[in-house]
């Protein structure tokens, strides 16, 4: 059944918005993992943990805004599985490098 409010909204656009929604939630998940890592007692880098927690919240908000846009346009939000983030080894440069790569996406 086609949505009654869906007008002039190409299927490719809907698919790209869904892809971006899933990318935003993936980034949020990775940042949350990094925040947890840097907050551990053997790391105790609370500034890094707070930064990555804030980044996670920001990415999740982006995903939520895109979901709202998708539904307003009459599209359907399609969620994909979120891949497990790579484990960090304890080097802050690795965390910063991973954050940079996520922002490039």
N, C-alpha and C positions, 0 to 999 in steps of 0.2 A: 504494500500500500504506500503510495506516494504522499508526502506531507502536503497539506493544503497551503502552507505558507512558503513553501519552497519555490521561489521564482528567480530566474536568472542566476542560478547558483550551479555552476558546472560541476560535474562529478569529479573531475580532476582536482578542482579547487577543494572540494570536500575531502578528497583523499590526502591532499597535501596538508590540510589543516589537521587531519587525524594523525598524520605522521609527525607533525610538529608537536602536537599534544603529547604523544608518546615520548618524543625526544625530551620534552620539558620534564616529564615525570621521571625519566631515566636519569637526567642530570640531577634532579632533586634527590633521588635515591643515592646516587654516587656521593653527592655533597654530604648527605646525612651519614653515610658510612665513614667519610673522612672526618666529620665532626666527632663521631664516636671514637674513632681511632686516636685522634689527638687529645681527647678528653680522658683517655685511660690513665691509670695511676703510673704506669711505666713511661708514659710520654709527658703528661702534665703540661701540655702546651695549650692552655686554656684560651689564649688569644686566637690561635689557629682554629680551635674547636668552635669558638663563638663566630668567627668569620664564616666557616663552612656551614654552620647551623643557619646563619642569616642567608647565605647563598642558597641553601636548600629550600628555605621558606620562599625566597624570591622566585625560584624556578617553579615551585608548586603553584604559586600565585599566577605565573604566566600560563601554566597549563589550565588552571581554572578559568581564566579569562578567555582563553581560546575555546574551552568547552562551552562557555556561555555564548560566545559568538556563533559557534557551530549550531547550537540549538535555536538561536534566534533566526538564523538563516534557513532553518528547516532541515538542516543536515543531521546525521546521526553520528554520535561519538562512538568510535570503535577502539577499544583498548587492546593492546598487545601485551604479551608477557614482558616483564622487566628483567633484563639480564643482570646476573650477579656482578657487582663491581669487582675489579681486580684488587687483591690484597695489597696494602701498603707495607713497606718494610721498615718504616721508622724515620725515613729521611724527609725533612720538610720540603726539599726541592722536588721530590717525587710527587708530593701532594700538590704543590704549586704547578708543576708541569701537567698533571692530570686535569687540574682546574682550567688551565689555559687551553688544553685540547677540547674540553667540553664547551668552552665559550666559542671556539672556532666553528663548532657544529651549528 
